[in-house]
Amino acid sequence: MQEQEKQNNAVDIGTSDQSSAAPIAINDSRLVVQLENTKKLLHETTDALLRSRAETENGRRRSYEDIEKAKKFAIESFAESMVPVKDSLEMALMLDWPSFEAIREGVEITLKQLNSAFERHGLLEITPERGEKIDPAKHQAVALISTDEQAENTVVSVLQKGYMLADRLLRPAIVTAAKAASI
């Protein structure tokens, strides 16, 4: 009878793979309850871990998709601002024999549209004044001109405007710079 009671209280704590070593018998009912609780906790923890991994992977996938969409449509607003500029240029080309004044007026209107689009999107011109100190972060000097009228390393003339987008330089202003006149 004692032998049968031992068999009833025995719990197999071996792995699910029955081909491994012989199962260990546990006779203490407190240990059996504790083992069952531990198995339940392990199952719950494993389930929570798998759910957490799935959520993390889904979050990564959504983030990747959002980044791809942002890259794809980042200039959408700017592109919408450029469409009227293109329309104006195309209309100017459709005129048969426009007068110089009509062409000039059309170019001025188109330039206003372009400047408005630039301003709306934070695209700022870099147009240094004559005599302004050369800033290597915004200006690119392509020639030096000897002069007694200006201090060294100052702007003599602007050959091409520069542009900044927010705080980032898109293109430096191309300038000529003053150097001391040789004696």
C-alpha positions in Angstrom: 0.0 0.0 0.0 2.8 2.4 0.8 4.3 1.5 -2.6 1.1 2.5 -4.4 0.9 5.8 -2.5 4.5 6.6 -3.5 3.5 6.0 -7.2 0.4 8.2 -6.9 2.5 11.1 -5.5 5.4 10.6 -7.9 5.7 13.4 -10.5 7.8 13.2 -13.7 10.1 16.2 -13.8 12.1 15.0 -16.7 12.0 16.7 -20.0 9.2 16.2 -22.5 11.7 14.1 -24.4 11.2 10.7 -22.8 14.3 9.3 -24.4 16.5 11.0 -21.8 17.4 9.7 -18.4 14.8 8.0 -16.2 12.3 10.4 -14.5 12.8 11.5 -10.9 10.1 10.7 -8.4 9.0 13.4 -6.0 7.0 12.2 -2.9 6.5 15.5 -1.1 3.1 17.0 -2.0 4.4 20.6 -1.3 7.1 20.1 -3.9 4.6 18.8 -6.4 2.4 22.0 -5.9 5.5 24.2 -6.1 6.6 22.4 -9.3 3.1 22.9 -10.9 3.2 26.6 -9.9 6.7 27.0 -11.4 5.6 25.3 -14.6 2.6 27.6 -14.8 4.8 30.7 -14.2 7.3 29.5 -16.8 4.5 29.1 -19.3 3.1 32.6 -18.5 6.6 34.1 -18.7 7.4 32.4 -22.0 4.0 33.6 -23.4 4.7 37.1 -22.2 8.2 37.1 -23.7 6.9 35.8 -27.1 4.2 38.5 -27.1 6.8 41.2 -26.2 9.1 40.0 -29.0 6.2 40.1 -31.5 5.2 43.7 -30.3 8.8 44.8 -30.6 9.1 43.4 -34.1 5.8 44.9 -35.2 7.0 48.3 -33.8 10.2 48.0 -35.8 8.4 47.1 -38.9 6.0 50.1 -38.5 8.8 52.4 -37.7 10.7 51.3 -40.9 7.5 51.8 -43.0 7.0 55.3 -41.5 10.6 56.2 -42.2 10.3 55.0 -45.8 7.1 57.0 -46.2 8.7 60.1 -44.7 11.6 59.7 -47.2 9.3 59.2 -50.1 7.1 62.1 -49.3 9.5 64.5 -47.5 9.4 67.1 -50.3 5.7 66.8 -51.0 4.9 70.2 -49.6 7.8 71.8 -51.5 6.8 70.1 -54.7 3.3 71.5 -54.4 4.8 75.0 -54.0 6.8 74.5 -57.2 3.9 73.4 -59.4 2.6 77.1 -59.9 6.1 78.1 -60.9 6.3 75.5 -63.5 2.8 76.4 -64.8 3.9 80.1 -65.1 7.0 79.1 -67.1 4.9 76.9 -69.4 2.4 79.6 -70.0 5.2 82.0 -70.9 6.5 79.6 -73.5 3.0 79.2 -75.1 2.9 82.9 -76.1 3.5 83.4 -79.8 5.2 86.8 -80.0 5.4 88.2 -76.6 6.8 91.7 -76.1 9.9 92.2 -73.9 7.7 93.9 -71.3 5.3 90.9 -71.2 8.3 88.5 -70.8 9.8 90.6 -68.1 6.4 90.9 -66.2 6.0 87.1 -66.5 9.5 86.4 -65.2 8.9 88.8 -62.3 5.6 87.1 -61.4 7.3 83.7 -61.6 10.3 84.9 -59.5 7.8 86.1 -56.8 6.1 82.7 -56.8 9.5 81.0 -56.4 10.6 83.3 -53.7 7.3 82.7 -51.9 7.8 78.9 -52.1 11.4 79.3 -50.8 10.3 81.4 -47.9 7.4 79.2 -47.0 9.8 76.2 -46.7 12.7 77.9 -44.9 15.0 78.1 -47.9 17.1 81.2 -47.2 19.4 83.2 -49.6 22.9 83.9 -48.6 23.8 87.2 -50.2 26.7 88.9 -48.5 27.2 92.6 -48.7 30.3 94.2 -50.2 32.9 94.6 -47.4 31.3 91.9 -45.2 33.9 89.6 -43.6 34.3 86.2 -45.3 32.6 83.4 -43.4 34.0 80.1 -44.6 30.9 78.3 -43.3 28.7 80.3 -45.7 31.0 81.8 -48.4 33.4 80.4 -50.9 36.0 82.8 -52.2 37.1 81.8 -55.8 39.3 84.8 -56.5 41.4 87.4 -54.6 41.4 91.0 -55.7 44.0 93.5 -54.6 42.5 96.6 -53.1 43.3 99.4 -50.8 39.6 100.3 -50.3 38.6 97.2 -48.3 40.0 95.1 -45.5 41.5 91.8 -46.2 39.3 88.7 -46.3 36.1 90.7 -47.0 33.6 90.3 -49.9 34.4 92.4 -53.0 31.6 90.9 -55.1 29.0 88.1 -55.2 29.2 85.9 -58.2 26.5 83.5 -57.1 24.1 83.5 -54.2 24.2 80.8 -51.6 21.3 79.0 -49.9 20.6 77.5 -46.5 17.7 75.2 -45.5 17.0 75.9 -41.9 20.5 75.6 -40.3 22.0 73.5 -43.1 24.1 75.0 -45.9 22.9 73.8 -49.3 25.3 75.9 -51.4 27.8 78.5 -50.3 27.8 82.0 -51.8 30.5 82.2 -54.4 32.4 85.5 -53.9 35.6 87.3 -54.7 37.6 88.4 -51.7 39.8 91.4 -51.0 43.5 91.1 -50.4 46.0 93.7 -49.5 47.3 95.7 -52.4 50.9 94.8 -53.1 53.5 97.7 -52.9 
